[in-house]
Amino acid sequence: MARSAAQSRNVADLLVEQGRIEAEQLAYAKRVQSKLRPPRPLLQVLKELGYTNDSEVRELLSSQPIDLRLGDLLIELGLIDESTLDEALEIQGGDTDHKSPLGSILLERGWIAESRLYEALAFQLGLPYEEPHVVDLDSELLAEVPPAWCREHAILPLRKEGEATWIAFANPVDPAAREAVGQLLGADKVLRAVIAPTALKRIWSQLEGDDTASAGPDPQGADIVRLVEELIIGAIQSDASDIHIEPTSQQLRVRYREDGVLVRVRELPLAVANPLTSRIKVLARADISERRRHQDGRFQFRCGGRDLDLRASFYVTVNGEKTVLRLLNRDRPLLPLEELGMPPAILERFVEDGLERPSGVILVTGPTGSGKTSTLYSCVNHIRNDEVSIITAEDPVEYMIDGIAQCSLDSEIDRSYEETLRHIVRQDPDVIVIGEIRDTFSAETAIQAALTGHKVITTFHTEDTIGGLLRLLNMNIEAFLISSTVVSVLAQRLLRKVCVECAVPYQPTPVDLRRLGYSGRDLDDAEFRVGRGCETCRFTGYKGRVAIFELLTLGEEIRDAILRHETAHEIRRTSRDEGDLVSLLEDGIVKAARGLTTLDEILRVLPRLDRPRPLAELHRTVGE
């Protein structure tokens, strides 16, 4: 542990020297670190306290190299932990024939991603790390150097910068490669960068396999069409929900939203921004000549024998138009209600007090991307049978379900929410499904339908269950109408799941407990886990997502509290005491205690409104 502490001081002291943190902040972080069990690197403590962040540390290490051993630097960057380094060093020490490099041992065992390892190596050497794409390369520069010679020395010419030339090295400390490049281009005219060997091999394969690749995409030709297809297919293969194509001051950045988090995919030259946006506008039937106003559109994309709906949004920024594509897969398997992840007691109450009621409004609430639509369709699938007439108004239809009448809205032909909701009650439905309550009109329609004996299931954008009731009140819906029609409110979130391939046990620290509002005894019998990172999860430690739920069923006490216009805190307290309300935070803690997700995810995503109850009490409440 002395090794880690010494190296932590080097990085932290440099942060102080560069004015990025205050000396008093460093002193406080050291006091916190001394009390943590198990111990944590000082840099990690500084980040948890909010004094610095990953991007700031990476920028610092890139601009000013430090004499750090690679293993210690990997720990300080949070890429591996102490146990992983100790295990790798033990393997290295036991290799009597030839001592394998530490990085090779970590890579061979899947303990770190190659790109992360070489990025840390670049930091250690004070060099920039590059992840270029073939369209980013200088075609004239590539024509000046023989590909076979570049492969022999494991290098890639990147670009010219005045009289100097940027060269990416897979082994930046190889003297033979440096000497060969210096002889060809002039030692004083070479600027070194670092590239991962696999990325280097991939780029040279692309360059040699496609004579036009090095020239970049043709802004007016088939390359743009192919590029759009590549981005969409890549998102489908990554199981991404959204594609973000965003111009910056120097490049066009492409990111996918995977498991609810944006992941950088590639950077493209700004020259392709306008033609790329125009191509997507053509597909989405938007106006390609209009670049001053925001626009929306949608189109279908066929991949692997199935059609996907894509919603396109074009947003005007100071650097140009940003495009976001939302992928909607109608062929996704529809999960049974029992497989959504509701705790047994919550599932039983939701079915009995909500779905099996003959009439009333059932609200499914949460922010965008929280899985509300999947829950909505699972509810519909649960109650559908030949004796029940179910009709929907959606924008758009995201799942196709046989046996129900689904309507996809289209404002271009005046098939709007207002028009559709006026006609929907004339279809003699038993169950009305409204994709989303958007305004006072749709809220009043849902309430009136429930008053006339219909069952209404809909979604709502609110923070939690109590917030759903209060927002209806803020829409000027009378309190007595809400109390007499709303039967259940289900709030939910999606948290990233711990990767089962690389999960290891985790002991909460005093900082974790303090942030949750717990003491150590409150979490007896918990089995927390974190992902160490592997190829399966792309070295993030997470793979897939788990749903977190909060169910509010409106009993007499809660209805009376609404009629008395009590505050959110008072209604929540009544719900907890009388209605066995389990908050989002508490359900998240229960699932984290089973090793399904992490405490970091809980603190990142879930609202913390009240102090959670001890774990043993929560287990009894949720029926586990």
TAVEN-V893567 format. One record per backbone hydrogen bond with DSSP energy under -1.0 kcal/mol. CO is the residue of the C=O (numbers start at 0). NH is the residue of the N-H. If there is no record, write none. Layout:
co = <CO CO>
nh = <NH NH>
This chain:
co = <0 1 2 3 4 5 6 7 8 9 10 11 12 13 14 14 15 21 22 23 24 25 26 27 28 29 31 32 40 41 42 43 44 45 46 52 53 54 55 56 57 58 59 65 68 69 70 71 72 73 73 74 80 81 82 83 84 85 86 87 88 89 93 100 101 102 103 104 105 106 112 113 114 115 116 117 118 119 120 121 127 132 133 137 138 140 145 146 147 148 149 153 155 157 158 160 163 164 165 166 167 168 170 173 174 175 176 177 178 179 180 181 185 188 190 192 193 195 196 197 198 199 200 201 202 203 204 205 209 212 217 221 222 223 224 225 226 227 228 229 230 231 232 233 234 235 240 241 242 243 244 245 250 251 252 253 253 254 255 256 257 260 262 265 267 268 269 271 272 273 274 275 276 277 278 279 280 294 296 298 300 302 305 307 308 309 310 311 312 313 314 316 319 321 322 323 324 325 327 328 335 336 342 343 344 345 346 347 348 349 350 353 359 360 360 361 362 363 364 366 370 371 372 373 374 375 376 377 378 379 384 388 388 389 390 392 393 400 404 406 409 409 410 413 414 415 416 417 418 419 422 423 429 430 431 432 438 439 440 441 442 443 444 445 446 447 448 449 453 454 455 456 457 458 459 459 463 464 465 466 467 468 469 471 472 477 478 479 480 481 484 486 487 488 489 490 492 494 496 501 503 508 509 510 511 512 512 518 519 520 521 522 527 529 533 534 536 540 543 545 547 549 551 552 554 555 556 557 558 559 560 561 566 567 568 569 570 571 572 573 574 574 582 583 584 585 586 587 588 590 591 592 595 597 598 599 600 601 613 614 615 616 617 618 621>
nh = <4 5 6 7 8 9 10 11 12 13 14 15 16 17 19 20 18 25 26 27 28 29 30 31 32 33 34 35 44 45 46 47 48 50 49 56 57 58 59 60 61 62 63 67 72 73 74 75 76 78 79 77 84 85 86 87 88 89 90 91 92 93 95 104 105 106 107 108 110 109 116 117 118 119 120 121 122 123 124 126 193 135 136 141 142 143 149 150 151 152 154 169 167 137 165 163 160 190 157 192 155 194 173 177 178 179 180 181 182 183 184 185 188 164 166 168 129 199 200 201 202 203 204 205 206 207 208 209 212 215 220 225 226 227 228 229 230 231 232 233 234 235 236 237 239 238 326 256 324 254 322 252 247 267 245 264 265 243 262 240 260 257 255 253 251 271 272 275 276 277 278 279 280 281 282 283 285 313 311 309 307 305 302 300 327 298 325 296 323 294 321 319 316 314 244 312 242 310 308 331 338 339 346 347 348 349 350 351 352 354 355 356 455 486 487 457 489 459 491 369 374 375 376 377 378 379 380 381 382 383 387 429 430 404 432 434 408 403 391 393 412 414 413 415 409 419 420 421 422 423 425 426 454 390 456 392 442 443 444 445 446 447 448 449 450 451 453 452 359 431 361 433 363 436 365 461 467 468 469 470 471 472 473 476 475 481 482 483 484 485 360 553 362 551 364 549 547 545 542 531 529 512 513 514 515 516 517 521 522 523 614 525 505 503 538 537 539 498 496 494 492 490 488 554 558 559 560 561 562 563 565 564 570 571 572 573 574 575 576 577 578 580 586 587 588 589 590 591 592 595 594 526 497 601 602 603 604 605 617 618 619 620 621 623 344>
